[in-house]
Amino acid sequence: MKQLFPVKHVMGFIFSLVLTAVALSVLLFDVSPKTGVVILLITAFMQASIQLVMFMHAGESEDKASIYTNVLYALFVAIVTILGTLLTMIWGYQ
């Protein structure tokens, strides 16, 4: 029976709930904006990693390298898109 209970999935779910509570505490405790952004970025990255590894089973397939390469490429595209948007809309690129 012990082998049928998904301990890793339950622990991943509990850790995701804890990270959500930490992110919510940024709002409830009224921390400074810079500290809040840092806490939110760290918890978001950790939660995305947990979701990818625990619930999407990224580490269980035979082609782990290609999955992680695709994730890093998607992260690169997202960062370039965000920085490009900031460059054109906020930082006043002419």
NUSE-589582 format. One record per residue (C-alpha): residue number from 1; chain; x, y, z. Coordinates in Angstrom, 2 decimals. Layout:
<midos>
<mido><n>NUM</n><chain>A</chain><xx>X</xx><yy>Y</yy><zz>Z</zz></mido>
...
</midos>
This chain:
<midos>
<mido><n>1</n><chain>A</chain><xx>0.00</xx><yy>0.00</yy><zz>0.00</zz></mido>
<mido><n>2</n><chain>A</chain><xx>2.88</xx><yy>2.38</yy><zz>0.74</zz></mido>
<mido><n>3</n><chain>A</chain><xx>4.08</xx><yy>2.21</yy><zz>-2.85</zz></mido>
<mido><n>4</n><chain>A</chain><xx>0.64</xx><yy>3.24</yy><zz>-4.14</zz></mido>
<mido><n>5</n><chain>A</chain><xx>0.50</xx><yy>6.51</yy><zz>-2.18</zz></mido>
<mido><n>6</n><chain>A</chain><xx>2.09</xx><yy>9.39</yy><zz>-4.16</zz></mido>
<mido><n>7</n><chain>A</chain><xx>4.21</xx><yy>10.92</yy><zz>-1.39</zz></mido>
<mido><n>8</n><chain>A</chain><xx>6.27</xx><yy>13.09</yy><zz>-3.75</zz></mido>
<mido><n>9</n><chain>A</chain><xx>3.15</xx><yy>14.55</yy><zz>-5.37</zz></mido>
<mido><n>10</n><chain>A</chain><xx>1.56</xx><yy>15.35</yy><zz>-2.02</zz></mido>
<mido><n>11</n><chain>A</chain><xx>4.75</xx><yy>17.00</yy><zz>-0.80</zz></mido>
<mido><n>12</n><chain>A</chain><xx>4.97</xx><yy>19.00</yy><zz>-4.04</zz></mido>
<mido><n>13</n><chain>A</chain><xx>1.37</xx><yy>20.12</yy><zz>-3.58</zz></mido>
<mido><n>14</n><chain>A</chain><xx>1.99</xx><yy>21.16</yy><zz>0.03</zz></mido>
<mido><n>15</n><chain>A</chain><xx>5.15</xx><yy>23.03</yy><zz>-0.97</zz></mido>
<mido><n>16</n><chain>A</chain><xx>3.19</xx><yy>24.81</yy><zz>-3.71</zz></mido>
<mido><n>17</n><chain>A</chain><xx>0.61</xx><yy>25.86</yy><zz>-1.13</zz></mido>
<mido><n>18</n><chain>A</chain><xx>3.36</xx><yy>27.17</yy><zz>1.16</zz></mido>
<mido><n>19</n><chain>A</chain><xx>4.88</xx><yy>29.17</yy><zz>-1.70</zz></mido>
<mido><n>20</n><chain>A</chain><xx>1.46</xx><yy>30.61</yy><zz>-2.50</zz></mido>
<mido><n>21</n><chain>A</chain><xx>1.05</xx><yy>31.62</yy><zz>1.15</zz></mido>
<mido><n>22</n><chain>A</chain><xx>4.47</xx><yy>33.31</yy><zz>1.08</zz></mido>
<mido><n>23</n><chain>A</chain><xx>3.50</xx><yy>35.22</yy><zz>-2.06</zz></mido>
<mido><n>24</n><chain>A</chain><xx>0.21</xx><yy>36.25</yy><zz>-0.46</zz></mido>
<mido><n>25</n><chain>A</chain><xx>2.06</xx><yy>37.45</yy><zz>2.64</zz></mido>
<mido><n>26</n><chain>A</chain><xx>3.73</xx><yy>40.11</yy><zz>0.48</zz></mido>
<mido><n>27</n><chain>A</chain><xx>0.34</xx><yy>41.74</yy><zz>0.12</zz></mido>
<mido><n>28</n><chain>A</chain><xx>-0.86</xx><yy>41.14</yy><zz>3.66</zz></mido>
<mido><n>29</n><chain>A</chain><xx>2.27</xx><yy>42.40</yy><zz>5.45</zz></mido>
<mido><n>30</n><chain>A</chain><xx>2.68</xx><yy>45.46</yy><zz>3.20</zz></mido>
<mido><n>31</n><chain>A</chain><xx>6.39</xx><yy>45.03</yy><zz>2.45</zz></mido>
<mido><n>32</n><chain>A</chain><xx>8.34</xx><yy>47.54</yy><zz>0.37</zz></mido>
<mido><n>33</n><chain>A</chain><xx>7.86</xx><yy>47.29</yy><zz>-3.40</zz></mido>
<mido><n>34</n><chain>A</chain><xx>11.44</xx><yy>46.18</yy><zz>-4.16</zz></mido>
<mido><n>35</n><chain>A</chain><xx>11.39</xx><yy>43.48</yy><zz>-1.50</zz></mido>
<mido><n>36</n><chain>A</chain><xx>7.95</xx><yy>42.36</yy><zz>-2.63</zz></mido>
<mido><n>37</n><chain>A</chain><xx>9.06</xx><yy>41.99</yy><zz>-6.24</zz></mido>
<mido><n>38</n><chain>A</chain><xx>12.10</xx><yy>39.97</yy><zz>-5.19</zz></mido>
<mido><n>39</n><chain>A</chain><xx>9.99</xx><yy>37.66</yy><zz>-3.01</zz></mido>
<mido><n>40</n><chain>A</chain><xx>7.39</xx><yy>37.23</yy><zz>-5.76</zz></mido>
<mido><n>41</n><chain>A</chain><xx>10.01</xx><yy>36.44</yy><zz>-8.41</zz></mido>
<mido><n>42</n><chain>A</chain><xx>11.73</xx><yy>33.87</yy><zz>-6.21</zz></mido>
<mido><n>43</n><chain>A</chain><xx>8.49</xx><yy>32.15</yy><zz>-5.21</zz></mido>
<mido><n>44</n><chain>A</chain><xx>7.22</xx><yy>32.19</yy><zz>-8.81</zz></mido>
<mido><n>45</n><chain>A</chain><xx>10.41</xx><yy>30.59</yy><zz>-10.10</zz></mido>
<mido><n>46</n><chain>A</chain><xx>10.37</xx><yy>27.96</yy><zz>-7.38</zz></mido>
<mido><n>47</n><chain>A</chain><xx>6.71</xx><yy>27.16</yy><zz>-7.96</zz></mido>
<mido><n>48</n><chain>A</chain><xx>7.19</xx><yy>26.88</yy><zz>-11.72</zz></mido>
<mido><n>49</n><chain>A</chain><xx>10.08</xx><yy>24.49</yy><zz>-11.12</zz></mido>
<mido><n>50</n><chain>A</chain><xx>7.99</xx><yy>22.35</yy><zz>-8.79</zz></mido>
<mido><n>51</n><chain>A</chain><xx>5.14</xx><yy>22.24</yy><zz>-11.30</zz></mido>
<mido><n>52</n><chain>A</chain><xx>7.48</xx><yy>21.26</yy><zz>-14.12</zz></mido>
<mido><n>53</n><chain>A</chain><xx>9.32</xx><yy>18.52</yy><zz>-12.27</zz></mido>
<mido><n>54</n><chain>A</chain><xx>6.66</xx><yy>17.09</yy><zz>-9.97</zz></mido>
<mido><n>55</n><chain>A</chain><xx>3.40</xx><yy>17.38</yy><zz>-11.90</zz></mido>
<mido><n>56</n><chain>A</chain><xx>4.48</xx><yy>17.53</yy><zz>-15.53</zz></mido>
<mido><n>57</n><chain>A</chain><xx>6.99</xx><yy>14.68</yy><zz>-15.05</zz></mido>
<mido><n>58</n><chain>A</chain><xx>9.79</xx><yy>16.46</yy><zz>-16.89</zz></mido>
<mido><n>59</n><chain>A</chain><xx>12.50</xx><yy>14.38</yy><zz>-15.27</zz></mido>
<mido><n>60</n><chain>A</chain><xx>10.90</xx><yy>11.00</yy><zz>-15.94</zz></mido>
<mido><n>61</n><chain>A</chain><xx>11.15</xx><yy>10.79</yy><zz>-19.71</zz></mido>
<mido><n>62</n><chain>A</chain><xx>14.07</xx><yy>9.53</yy><zz>-21.77</zz></mido>
<mido><n>63</n><chain>A</chain><xx>14.68</xx><yy>12.88</yy><zz>-23.46</zz></mido>
<mido><n>64</n><chain>A</chain><xx>15.16</xx><yy>15.03</yy><zz>-20.36</zz></mido>
<mido><n>65</n><chain>A</chain><xx>17.77</xx><yy>17.17</yy><zz>-22.07</zz></mido>
<mido><n>66</n><chain>A</chain><xx>15.44</xx><yy>18.27</yy><zz>-24.86</zz></mido>
<mido><n>67</n><chain>A</chain><xx>12.64</xx><yy>19.10</yy><zz>-22.41</zz></mido>
<mido><n>68</n><chain>A</chain><xx>14.92</xx><yy>21.26</yy><zz>-20.27</zz></mido>
<mido><n>69</n><chain>A</chain><xx>16.42</xx><yy>22.87</yy><zz>-23.39</zz></mido>
<mido><n>70</n><chain>A</chain><xx>12.93</xx><yy>23.81</yy><zz>-24.58</zz></mido>
<mido><n>71</n><chain>A</chain><xx>12.09</xx><yy>25.25</yy><zz>-21.17</zz></mido>
<mido><n>72</n><chain>A</chain><xx>15.27</xx><yy>27.35</yy><zz>-21.14</zz></mido>
<mido><n>73</n><chain>A</chain><xx>14.55</xx><yy>28.56</yy><zz>-24.68</zz></mido>
<mido><n>74</n><chain>A</chain><xx>11.00</xx><yy>29.54</yy><zz>-23.67</zz></mido>
<mido><n>75</n><chain>A</chain><xx>12.39</xx><yy>31.37</yy><zz>-20.65</zz></mido>
<mido><n>76</n><chain>A</chain><xx>14.85</xx><yy>33.22</yy><zz>-22.89</zz></mido>
<mido><n>77</n><chain>A</chain><xx>12.07</xx><yy>34.25</yy><zz>-25.29</zz></mido>
<mido><n>78</n><chain>A</chain><xx>9.92</xx><yy>35.44</yy><zz>-22.37</zz></mido>
<mido><n>79</n><chain>A</chain><xx>12.75</xx><yy>37.53</yy><zz>-20.91</zz></mido>
<mido><n>80</n><chain>A</chain><xx>13.57</xx><yy>39.09</yy><zz>-24.29</zz></mido>
<mido><n>81</n><chain>A</chain><xx>9.88</xx><yy>39.88</yy><zz>-24.85</zz></mido>
<mido><n>82</n><chain>A</chain><xx>9.52</xx><yy>41.48</yy><zz>-21.41</zz></mido>
<mido><n>83</n><chain>A</chain><xx>12.72</xx><yy>43.51</yy><zz>-21.73</zz></mido>
<mido><n>84</n><chain>A</chain><xx>11.77</xx><yy>44.60</yy><zz>-25.26</zz></mido>
<mido><n>85</n><chain>A</chain><xx>8.38</xx><yy>45.74</yy><zz>-24.02</zz></mido>
<mido><n>86</n><chain>A</chain><xx>9.97</xx><yy>47.67</yy><zz>-21.17</zz></mido>
<mido><n>87</n><chain>A</chain><xx>12.48</xx><yy>49.21</yy><zz>-23.57</zz></mido>
<mido><n>88</n><chain>A</chain><xx>9.83</xx><yy>50.49</yy><zz>-25.96</zz></mido>
<mido><n>89</n><chain>A</chain><xx>7.05</xx><yy>51.44</yy><zz>-23.55</zz></mido>
<mido><n>90</n><chain>A</chain><xx>8.73</xx><yy>52.64</yy><zz>-20.38</zz></mido>
<mido><n>91</n><chain>A</chain><xx>12.36</xx><yy>53.47</yy><zz>-21.00</zz></mido>
<mido><n>92</n><chain>A</chain><xx>11.50</xx><yy>55.70</yy><zz>-23.94</zz></mido>
<mido><n>93</n><chain>A</chain><xx>13.32</xx><yy>54.08</yy><zz>-26.84</zz></mido>
<mido><n>94</n><chain>A</chain><xx>12.86</xx><yy>56.41</yy><zz>-29.81</zz></mido>
</midos>
